[in-house]
Amino acid sequence: MDGLTISTAKDLLETGKTFSEIRKQKFAPQTDSTSTTSFGDTLTEAIGKVNEMQKSADKQMQAVATGEQTNISEVMIAAEKADIALKLMMTVRNKVIDAYQEVMKMQV
């Protein structure tokens, strides 16, 4: 997941730009063709990635429980990555719901 990294956090502090501005600048596609991906498609893809991370962590935990895998640190790292991704997804979901509710409160 392209997210907040040490370098983007440093750019946030140094330039005062918003995260989305820095993200657009750093992660902009290098091709000239304009591909439009809908918000729904992007969200569906992100949910799929989080789901795959959860499944992978579960499989690794089962492998440790059955004795197939002995490297517990890798399993814990995978589980924490999946947990952080799930928390991020829930935060984005809550922000989208809040934004939707604010739009619905607007008078036309």
N, C-alpha and C positions, 0 to 999 in steps of 0.2 A: 504494500500500500504506500502510495506517495503521500506522505504526511509531514508532520512537523518534525524536522530533524535538527541536529545541532547547527548545521549551516543555515537553515532557514530561520531558526530562532535567532541566530546572530544577525542575520539580515533584518529581521523584524526590529531588533533593538537598535541597530545602527542607522537604518534608513527611516524608520517610523512608518513604513508602508504597511498596508494590511496584509494578512496571510494570503488572501486570494490574489492580490497583485503580485506578490513574490512568487506564488505558485504558478500563475500564468506566465510570468517571465522565465522561470527556471524550467518548467515542464511543458512549455509550448511545443506543439509538434513542429518538426523541422521541414515538413513537406508543404508544398504550395497548394495541394488539393484541400478543399474545404469539406471535411466530413462532419456532418451534424449528427450528434448522438443525443437522443432525448434524455431528459432527466430521469424518466422512468427506467430507461435501459441502463443508465449508469448506476442507478440505485439497485436494480435487479442484479447487475454484475457484482456490485459490492457485497450484497447479501449472499450471493453464491460463493464468493471468496471467503467470507466469514464462516459460512456453513462448512466449506471444505476444510478450513483451519480447525474447526470444532471436531469434525469427523476424524481428521488426522491425529489430533491430540487424544481423542478417545481410543483410537486403535493403538496408539503408542502406550497408553495407560493399560490397556488390556494385555499388551505384549509384556509389559513389566509384571503385571499380576500373574501371568501364566509362566513367567520365567524365560520367555523367548528373548527378551531384551534386558540387559543389565546396566545400561547407561541411563541412570535415573535423571542426571542433569539435563540431557537432551529432552527427555519427556517433560520435565518441569518447565523448561524454556518454551517448548511447543504449547504447553497448557497455558502459560502466562501470556504468550502471544495471542492465543485464541481468546483468552479472557479480556485482554486489552482491546482487541478488535471488536468483540461483542459490546463492550462498554462504549466504545467510540460509535458503533452503529446505533446503539440506543440513544446516545446523546444527539446524534444527527436526527434520528427519528423524532425525538422530543422537540428539537429546534424546528423541524418542518411542521409538526403539529401546532406549535406555538405561532409560527408564521401564518399558517392557514387560519387559525382562530383570529388572529389580528386582522387578516384580510376580510374575514367574514363579519367582523365588527364594524368595518368601514361603511359609512353611509354613502349611498350613490346619489 
